[in-house]
Amino acid sequence: MAEQQNSQLSSLRVLELRLLRCSIPSSSTSSSHQSTPTTSFSHLHTLIEQVLQFIESGQYTQALSSDGAKAIFTSQQLNHKLNDSSESAESFYSEFVPQCVTLFLNANEVEDYAPNSVAKLYKAVLVMAVAVAALLGFTQCNITGPMVKLPPTPLGAIVFGEEEIKTGSGGWSEWEVWAQKELMSVGSDLRSKFSNLQYITFAKILLMRTKDLLSEGSNSGVDGARSISWWLARLLIIQQKLLDDRSSSLFDLLQVFMRESLQHIGSLEKIRYYWASLISEEDASAIVSMLHLEAGIMELTYGRVDASSVHFESAAATSRLNFSLSGALGFRTLHQVEPKAQLLLVGNADGDDCSASLGNDFQNKVSTQGENAFPQRPSETHETSDILMTPKFLEDDKKLECSAQDAQNHSIASMQLKPTQQAVILTQCLAIEKRARSDELQRWEMAPYIEAIDSQQSSPFPLQHLCDILRIRWESTRGRTKQRALLMMDKLREYFCLC
């Protein structure tokens, strides 16, 4: 009996790992994480598998109208006809959706001995997958791109039918207003105009309700779906980023969920204990590194610089990346005759080969659209200024006590870093912005980190575009590079609009 339950949990944890890998760069192939459905839960396993396949290929709308989503939200009948009003939206999201999740998770629970049975955990992971599909759809439309047109409501195809959604795409504006007010109920206005706010609200309701149900009674349910706290923390930090001011209520929730995440999967030892042989060393390192990076960003968002530094250091150590600022003689302009001292990011990456590929899975995580449309900087971008995008360092002056050649050999820019290591580098820019005074010196201190990522042969496009935005902020303040910054901004805008 115990052996059968362990087999069932192993199959479930493979699915949970695949869901996490949809948001974490990895060079592992999805085939290495395939699990065989157990006889008892083959139907639930198939439903989760289908949703995961849609998410992995960037088809978030299909995931939200899949058989798995239908299994959750057809267990409860609507008590009244829905219409375009805030009252109808309130009833749907505050009553109907939570009731569906409760009925789905607790169905047939009397047949099981434990309050959090394996069957309930399978159902919880299915609800998590649907919630993640909604969350990733929202982030694609509003943050990462490429822009796509989503149905006005996440469950439109299930609740209203395909034809109703197609013909009435503009008729649910009051529902969007309700979602906006729901996000602002934590005490702050939105900082800008965002689209498809129902998607993040819907995802939050699903994850919060599932977390509450798993926390009831025995703690074994949480142990069986450890990543749910991390997904909740991710959603809440995104909600905070949408707001104009910092919310104390969101901060309290983030502290709870991030602390739980670190307790459950915050170290390589905990990862290996939970997933055992199901996870590769590279995936384990990537998960722990990204968790600490996100924890550091959360602390930084609320001005806790010292606490964030601890997490950033943990992320760098886990990803086996050591780096520091140094100096070397080099040239920063095309027509510069004499070399001058330049800041240089130096270090080393221990362990395996750092030139790991990005992996097909990660490139598909935002969308399969625009796969080959990563904006390569055209020649006119470089020609708009005589300032080099990255400085050229001396390579042949052997008389120097610490030659530039030696510095170049250990330059971060000369390595091909893994995506998680590149993220570790870029987060230093966020830390510098918080701890240093906003002036010209601060921007020059950030420059080596930006240039190190610009020198990479390949980067995930969210990281590359974040790097571009940081460079645009920096170069737009300098007269000799302002035109190049404006051109880069235009190219970035064109890319998102075309996609």
C-alpha positions in Angstrom: 0.0 0.0 0.0 2.8 2.4 0.9 4.7 1.5 -2.2 1.7 2.2 -4.4 1.2 5.6 -2.7 4.8 6.5 -3.2 4.5 5.6 -6.9 1.4 7.8 -7.2 3.1 10.7 -5.5 6.1 10.3 -7.7 4.0 10.6 -10.8 2.2 13.6 -9.4 5.5 15.3 -8.5 6.8 14.9 -12.0 3.7 16.8 -13.2 4.2 19.5 -10.5 7.9 19.8 -11.6 6.8 20.2 -15.3 4.5 23.0 -14.2 7.3 24.8 -12.5 9.6 24.3 -15.5 7.1 26.3 -17.6 8.5 29.5 -15.9 12.2 28.5 -15.3 14.9 28.3 -17.9 16.2 24.8 -18.4 18.1 22.9 -21.0 16.5 19.6 -19.9 14.2 18.1 -22.4 10.6 17.5 -21.4 10.9 13.8 -22.4 13.2 13.3 -19.4 10.3 14.3 -17.1 7.5 12.2 -18.5 5.6 10.2 -16.0 3.5 7.1 -16.4 -0.1 7.6 -15.2 -1.0 5.4 -12.3 -4.0 3.1 -12.7 -6.0 4.7 -9.9 -5.7 8.3 -11.2 -5.1 7.8 -14.9 -8.0 10.1 -15.8 -6.8 13.0 -13.6 -3.2 12.4 -14.8 -4.4 12.7 -18.4 -6.3 15.9 -17.7 -3.2 17.5 -16.0 -1.0 16.3 -18.9 -3.2 18.0 -21.4 -3.2 21.3 -19.6 0.6 21.1 -19.2 1.1 20.5 -22.9 -0.9 23.6 -23.7 1.0 25.7 -21.2 4.4 24.4 -22.4 3.5 25.4 -26.0 2.2 28.8 -24.9 -1.4 28.1 -25.7 -2.9 29.5 -22.5 -6.4 30.0 -23.9 -6.6 26.4 -25.0 -5.5 25.4 -21.5 -8.4 27.4 -20.0 -10.9 25.7 -22.2 -9.4 22.2 -21.9 -11.2 19.1 -20.6 -9.3 19.7 -17.3 -10.8 23.1 -16.8 -14.2 21.8 -17.8 -13.9 19.1 -15.1 -13.4 21.7 -12.5 -16.1 24.2 -13.5 -18.9 22.0 -14.7 -19.5 20.5 -11.3 -21.6 23.5 -10.2 -24.5 25.0 -12.0 -24.9 28.8 -12.2 -27.9 30.0 -10.1 -28.8 32.9 -12.5 -28.0 34.2 -15.9 -24.9 36.3 -16.1 -24.9 39.8 -17.5 -22.5 42.7 -17.9 -22.7 44.1 -14.4 -20.4 44.4 -11.4 -22.9 42.4 -9.4 -22.8 39.5 -11.8 -19.0 39.6 -11.8 -18.9 39.6 -8.0 -21.3 36.6 -7.9 -19.3 34.7 -10.5 -15.8 35.2 -9.1 -16.6 35.4 -5.4 -19.2 32.6 -5.2 -19.3 30.4 -8.2 -15.6 29.9 -8.9 -14.6 29.2 -5.2 -17.6 26.8 -4.9 -16.5 24.9 -8.0 -13.0 24.5 -6.6 -14.3 23.3 -3.2 -16.7 20.8 -4.7 -14.1 19.5 -7.1 -11.3 19.0 -4.5 -13.6 17.5 -1.9 -15.6 15.3 -4.2 -15.6 11.6 -3.0 -13.4 12.6 -0.1 -15.4 10.4 2.3 -13.9 7.3 0.6 -10.4 8.3 1.5 -8.8 8.0 4.9 -6.5 11.0 5.0 -7.9 14.6 4.8 -5.4 15.3 2.0 -5.5 12.1 0.0 -3.5 11.5 -3.2 -6.7 12.0 -5.2 -7.1 15.4 -3.7 -3.5 16.3 -4.5 -4.0 15.3 -8.1 -7.0 17.6 -8.3 -5.1 20.4 -6.6 -2.3 20.2 -9.1 -4.9 20.3 -11.9 -6.5 23.5 -10.4 -2.9 24.9 -10.0 -2.2 24.3 -13.7 -5.4 26.1 -14.8 -4.5 29.0 -12.5 -1.0 29.2 -13.9 -2.3 29.2 -17.4 -4.4 32.2 -16.5 -1.5 33.9 -14.8 1.0 33.3 -17.7 -1.6 34.6 -20.1 -1.9 37.8 -18.2 1.9 38.3 -17.9 2.3 37.6 -21.6 -0.3 40.3 -22.6 1.0 42.9 -20.1 4.6 42.2 -19.3 6.7 39.9 -21.4 4.9 39.8 -24.8 4.4 39.0 -27.5 1.0 40.5 -27.3 -2.0 38.3 -28.1 -5.7 38.8 -27.9 -7.3 36.8 -25.1 -11.0 36.2 -24.6 -12.5 38.8 -22.3 -13.1 36.3 -19.5 -10.8 33.3 -18.6 -13.7 30.8 -18.6 -15.7 32.3 -21.4 -15.5 29.3 -23.7 -16.8 27.0 -20.8 -19.4 29.2 -19.2 -20.7 31.2 -22.1 -19.8 29.1 -25.1 -17.5 29.8 -28.0 -20.0 31.7 -30.1 -21.0 34.0 -27.2 -17.3 34.9 -26.6 -16.6 35.6 -30.3 -19.7 37.8 -30.8 -19.7 39.5 -27.4 -16.0 40.3 -27.0 -16.7 43.9 -26.1 -19.7 43.3 -23.9 -18.1 42.5 -20.6 -16.5 45.8 -19.7 -18.1 45.9 -16.3 -16.4 42.6 -15.4 -13.1 44.1 -16.2 -13.9 47.1 -14.0 -14.8 44.8 -11.2 -11.4 43.0 -11.6 -9.6 46.3 -11.5 -11.4 47.3 -8.3 -10.6 43.9 -6.8 -6.9 44.4 -7.4 -7.0 47.9 -6.0 -8.9 46.7 -2.8 -5.5 46.2 -1.1 -5.1 49.9 -0.8 -3.6 51.4 -3.9 -4.5 52.5 -7.5 -3.1 50.8 -10.5 0.0 52.5 -11.9 -1.0 52.2 -15.5 -3.6 50.8 -17.8 -3.5 47.0 -18.0 -5.6 44.5 -20.0 -7.2 41.2 -19.1 -7.2 41.9 -15.4 -9.8 39.2 -14.9 -7.1 36.6 -15.6 -4.8 37.5 -12.7 -7.8 37.9 -10.4 -9.1 34.5 -11.5 -5.7 32.9 -10.9 -5.5 34.4 -7.5 -8.9 33.1 -6.5 -8.0 29.5 -7.7 -4.7 29.4 -5.9 -5.9 31.0 -2.7 -8.9 28.6 -2.5 -6.8 25.6 -3.2 -4.2 26.6 -0.7 -6.9 27.0 2.0 -8.4 23.6 1.2 -5.0 21.8 1.3 -4.2 23.5 4.6 -7.3 22.1 6.3 -6.6 19.2 8.6 -3.4 17.4 8.0 -0.3 19.1 6.6 0.4 16.3 4.2 -1.5 18.1 1.5 0.9 21.0 1.5 3.8 18.5 1.5 2.2 17.0 -1.6 1.9 20.3 -3.5 4.8 22.3 -2.2 5.1 24.7 -5.1 1.7 26.3 -4.6 3.1 28.7 -2.0 5.7 29.9 -4.6 3.0 30.4 -7.3 1.0 32.4 -4.9 4.0 34.5 -4.0 4.7 35.1 -7.6 1.2 36.2 -8.3 1.1 38.6 -5.4 4.4 40.2 -6.3 3.0 40.8 -9.8 -0.1 42.3 -8.3 2.2 44.6 -6.2 4.1 45.6 -9.4 0.8 46.7 -11.0 0.0 49.0 -8.1 1.1 52.6 -7.7 2.0 52.3 -4.0 3.3 49.5 -1.8 0.5 47.5 0.0 1.0 46.4 3.6 -1.6 43.7 3.2 0.2 42.2 0.2 3.5 42.5 2.0 2.1 40.4 4.9 0.8 37.7 2.6 4.1 37.7 0.6 6.1 37.2 3.8 4.0 34.2 4.7 4.0 32.5 1.2 7.7 33.3 0.5 8.7 31.9 3.9 6.7 28.7 3.2 8.3 28.4 -0.2 11.8 28.7 1.2 11.0 26.2 3.9 9.7 23.7 1.4 12.1 24.1 -1.6 14.6 26.7 -0.6 17.7 24.6 -0.8 19.2 21.9 -2.9 18.8 19.4 -0.1 15.1 20.1 0.2 14.7 19.9 -3.6 16.4 16.5 -3.7 14.4 15.2 -0.7 11.1 16.2 -2.4 11.8 15.2 -6.0 14.6 12.7 -5.4 15.8 11.2 -8.6 13.0 12.8 -10.6 14.9 16.1 -10.9 18.2 16.8 -12.6 21.0 18.8 -10.9 20.6 21.6 -13.3 16.8 21.9 -12.7 17.4 21.8 -8.9 20.0 24.5 -9.1 17.7 26.6 -11.4 14.7 26.3 -9.1 16.6 27.2 -5.9 18.4 30.1 -7.6 15.2 31.6 -9.1 13.3 31.2 -5.8 16.0 33.2 -4.0 16.1 35.8 -6.8 12.4 36.3 -6.5 12.6 36.5 -2.8 15.3 39.1 -3.1 13.2 41.1 -5.6 10.2 40.9 -3.2 12.3 42.3 -0.3 13.8 45.0 -2.6 10.3 46.0 -3.7 9.5 46.9 -0.1 12.9 48.7 0.5 14.5 45.9 2.5 17.9 46.1 0.9 19.9 44.1 3.4 17.4 41.2 3.3 17.4 41.2 -0.5 21.2 41.1 -0.6 21.2 37.8 1.4 18.9 36.2 -1.1 20.8 37.5 -4.1 24.0 36.1 -2.6 22.3 32.7 -2.1 21.1 32.7 -5.7 24.6 33.4 -7.0 26.1 30.7 -4.8 23.5 28.1 -5.8 24.0 28.9 -9.5 27.8 28.6 -8.9 28.6 32.1 -10.1 31.2 34.3 -8.4 31.7 37.8 -9.6 33.0 41.2 -8.6 33.7 44.6 -10.0 37.2 45.3 -11.1 39.0 47.7 -13.5 41.0 47.4 -16.7 42.4 49.7 -19.4 40.2 49.9 -22.5 38.5 52.0 -25.1 34.9 53.2 -24.8 34.6 55.3 -28.0 35.4 54.6 -31.7 38.0 57.4 -32.0 39.6 57.1 -28.6 43.4 57.0 -28.9 44.6 56.4 -25.4 43.1 53.7 -23.2 41.4 54.7 -20.0 40.4 52.8 -16.9 37.0 51.1 -17.3 34.8 49.2 -14.9 34.8 45.4 -15.7 32.8 42.6 -14.2 35.1 39.7 -13.5 34.5 36.3 -12.0 34.1 32.6 -12.7 31.4 30.0 -12.9 32.2 26.8 -11.1 30.8 23.4 -12.0 29.6 22.2 -15.4 29.8 23.9 -18.7 28.3 27.3 -18.6 27.4 27.4 -22.2 24.2 25.4 -21.7 21.6 26.1 -24.3 18.3 27.8 -23.4 16.3 24.8 -24.3 13.2 24.5 -26.5 10.9 24.4 -23.5 12.0 27.8 -22.2 11.7 29.5 -25.6 8.1 28.3 -25.8 7.2 29.4 -22.3 5.9 32.8 -23.3 4.6 31.8 -26.7 5.5 30.0 -29.8 4.7 33.2 -31.7 7.6 35.3 -32.7 10.0 32.5 -31.9 12.5 33.7 -34.6 11.6 37.4 -34.1 14.0 38.2 -31.3 15.1 41.7 -32.2 18.8 41.6 -33.2 20.3 45.1 -32.9 20.7 46.4 -36.5 23.8 48.2 -37.6 22.1 51.6 -37.5 21.7 51.1 -33.7 25.5 51.0 -33.3 26.1 53.8 -35.9 24.0 56.3 -34.1 26.7 57.0 -31.6 30.5 56.8 -31.4 30.2 55.3 -27.9 30.7 51.5 -28.1 27.9 49.3 -26.8 30.6 47.4 -24.8 34.1 48.7 -24.2 37.1 47.1 -25.8 39.8 46.2 -23.3 43.6 46.1 -23.9 44.8 42.6 -24.8 48.5 42.9 -25.4 50.0 45.0 -22.6 52.0 42.4 -20.7 53.8 45.0 -18.7 50.8 45.7 -16.5 50.9 44.1 -13.1 47.3 43.0 -13.7 47.1 42.9 -17.4 43.8 43.5 -19.3 44.3 40.2 -21.0 44.2 38.5 -17.7 41.1 40.5 -16.8 39.5 39.6 -20.1 40.1 35.9 -19.6 38.1 36.1 -16.4 35.6 38.7 -17.6 31.9 37.7 -17.1 31.3 39.1 -20.6 33.6 36.5 -22.1 31.6 33.6 -20.7 28.4 32.1 -22.0 26.3 32.1 -18.9 23.2 30.0 -18.2 19.9 32.0 -18.1 19.7 31.8 -14.3 23.2 33.2 -14.0 22.3 36.0 -16.3 19.3 36.8 -14.1 21.6 36.9 -11.1 23.8 39.5 -12.9 20.8 41.7 -13.9 19.3 41.7 -10.4 22.4 43.6 -9.3 21.2 46.6 -11.3 18.0 46.5 -9.3 20.0 46.4 -6.0 22.2 49.3 -7.1 19.1 51.4 -8.0 17.8 50.9 -4.4 21.0 51.3 -2.4 22.8 54.1 -4.4 21.8 57.7 -5.0 20.2 58.3 -8.3 22.9 60.1 -10.2 25.4 59.6 -13.0 27.7 57.6 -10.8 24.9 55.1 -10.1 24.3 54.5 -13.8 28.0 54.0 -14.4 28.1 51.4 -11.6 25.3 49.5 -13.4 27.0 49.7 -16.7 29.3 46.6 -16.3 26.3 44.4 -15.5 24.3 45.6 -18.5 27.4 45.2 -20.8 28.0 41.6 -19.4 24.5 40.5 -20.6 24.8 42.4 -23.9 27.9 40.4 -24.6 26.1 37.1 -24.2 25.7 35.1 -27.4 22.2 34.1 -26.4 19.7 35.2 -23.7 16.1 34.5 -23.0 14.2 37.4 -24.5 12.6 38.6 -21.3 16.1 39.0 -19.8 17.4 40.6 -23.0 14.6 43.1 -23.2 15.0 43.9 -19.5 18.7 44.6 -20.2 17.6 46.8 -23.2 15.3 48.8 -21.0 18.0 49.3 -18.4 20.4 50.4 -21.1 17.8 52.8 -22.5 17.3 54.4 -19.1 21.1 54.8 -18.8 21.9 56.1 -22.3 18.9 58.4 -22.6 20.4 60.6 -19.9 23.7 61.1 -21.9 23.8 63.5 -24.9 26.1 61.3 -27.0 23.9 58.2 -26.7 20.4 59.7 -26.4 19.7 59.1 -30.1 20.7 55.5 -29.8 18.5 55.0 -26.8 15.5 56.5 -28.6 16.1 54.2 -31.6 16.4 51.1 -29.3 13.1 52.1 -27.7 11.4 52.4 -31.1 12.7 49.0 -32.1 11.5 47.5 -28.8 8.0 49.0 -29.3 7.8 47.8 -32.9 8.7 44.3 -31.9 6.0 44.1 -29.3 3.4 45.6 -31.6 4.3 43.3 -34.6 4.1 40.2 -32.4 
